[in-house]
Amino acid sequence: MLKSARKKPKDPEGRMPLVDHLRELRNRLVKSLLAFIPLMIVALFFSKDIAEFLSSPVPRCASELEPAARAGKCAVLSQIGITSPFTTYVKVGIMAGLVASAPVWLYQLWAFIAPGLHRNEKKYAISTVVIGSPLFLAGGYLAYWILPHAVPLLLSFSVDGSVNYITVDDMIGMTIKLVLAFGLAFQLPLLLILLNMGGVVSGARMLGWWRGMVMGIAIFAAIVTPTDPLSMIALQVPLTALYFAAVGFSLLNDRRRRRQQGPELDDDEASSLDLRPEPIAPVEPVAAPALPEQAVGDAAPARRVNGYDDVT
């Protein structure tokens, strides 16, 4: 068991010594591992089912002797090497454990970072997670929907009479990479909105980028997706729509910000400030402190120095 640190009064701004930061990081890591390891062990019992799900987009041939196999319409799934089945088994279990324990280790990461953030930064961070998670899931689902349409097209380029042998590792790796690429690509509008909320980029400037952005999204879709034109269009259209949605939100946010700050002036436009001088208030008399030589009462009469009654 970990020895809990002695509780100290928390700093409202989250400041603490370096040793306390390291101790806090250690505790967060251990809690994440305590959630990840049991879920990974459970996932190992379902590794074959998960691998079957990830490799399902491949049209399979029952045998390499089938005419469809030599016509490039299906492929034979294979695992090469003695250790390949075991490594695939463990790799799938680790990946499933990371995904299943994501709420825990993401919360631990947030709990470690949050004390050092200001209130508005915490608000932006929570909004990022709330909006970014559905966008990532939507991109991942789109990638998994594209794969069954893209893989047969790729197999159609096979040489006549040849048989395609696809390893399970390659198929699982391709599925994961495509899901990650689509999920991260769907974070584009969120990134643009955060830049606008932070005052880095205005909505009008984003709108001026539309030609370059549309071309850039098309090039990105052509590189990331397989050679299937349908896959490219399926990624390009929603990304372009999300980009223009982010631009529209930024324009509305800029209008709201200008309304709160008041009307802006051009460089050659005079300000409406009242520059007329205000009347001067009457002078208030100030009593000067008496010098020791000017003391009255029981004190000795003031001495005159060179005919003057003070030292000046």
Secondary structure as UniProt FT lines:
FT   TURN            12..13
FT   HELIX           18..44
FT   TURN            45..46
FT   HELIX           47..54
FT   TURN            55..57
FT   TURN            64..65
FT   HELIX           67..70
FT   TURN            71..72
FT   STRAND          75..78
FT   HELIX           84..100
FT   HELIX           102..113
FT   HELIX           114..116
FT   HELIX           119..155
FT   TURN            156..157
FT   TURN            160..161
FT   STRAND          165..167
FT   HELIX           168..185
FT   TURN            186..187
FT   HELIX           188..197
FT   TURN            198..199
FT   HELIX           203..208
FT   HELIX           210..224
FT   HELIX           229..261
FT   TURN            267..268
FT   HELIX           292..294
FT   TURN            306..307
//
